Amino acid sequence: MTLRSLPQSDPPADLVPPCALGGLWAVRHGQSTANLAFAAAEESGSTVPLPGRDRDVPLSGLGTAQASALGDWLARQSPEARPDLVVCSPYVRAWQTWQVLADRAAELGMPRLDVLVDERLRDREMGVFELYPPAALRARAPEEAARRELLGEWCYRPPGGEALTDVAVRVGQFVSDLGRAAPGRRVLVVAHDGVVIALRYVLAGIGAPAPKQLGPVPNASVSCWSGDGYRLRLASWGDTDHLTSLDSTEGMTRV
């Protein structure tokens, strides 16, 4: 029997799910202290997991500056073309990003926006390997590290945790509920790289290829989907132009 590869073409337009939002922006949180620690661990080869809980990881100093730059970006948008509702991840680094962003935008004269928190926008759960730098996983669980490499990041599910496919399921339900609950509204989501990637996958439609080849979503980047009241269409991806005035945009590793 001859095996053929699955088709990789874009899904037909009629299989893109309807969404009544007027627009959607997805912001990844600014650089976190775990981003810094993971990068340092890769350089040093440290095999020590980070202490604490993933949801409690705060922004770094650079991450705070990035969030302030996001406030400049938001305040520059015209009132009729900028978000009018915010939905945020419950994790500290995402909430801090929104708080700093909102305070800076208010300083520049922009009215405060309505903000909600939704648990479905949390970061990917890594289960028993929560806050493990890659070097720590390779040293402490080499068979699991090999399984991760074999399956790839999109499909790998750590014990007690989630694959990115699982993140896509909850993000898909979030998008469906949001479209019904807030038709016509322009929504800013402040969350994590896995959530942003899942949004792109879900909004691409039924039959869209898994985003296995997508690079990392930069910290404090903005991705945008334009809406016509019926569908959302990707307009920009991972934009960091608003960060050019900062000294560095490092910290793009996961967490």
Secondary structure, DSSP 8 states (H G I E B T S, - for coil): --------S---GGGS-----SEEEEEE---BHHHHHHHHHHHHT-----SS-GGG--B-HHHHHHHHHHHHHHHHS-TTTS-SEEEE-SSHHHHHHHHHHHHHHHHTT----EEEE-GGGS----GGGTT--HHHHHHH-HHHHHHHHHH-TTT---TTS--HHHHHHHHHHHHHHHHHHSTT-EEEEEE-HHHHHHHHHHHH-TT----TT-----TT-EEEEEE-SS-EEEEEEEE-GGGTTSS-----S--
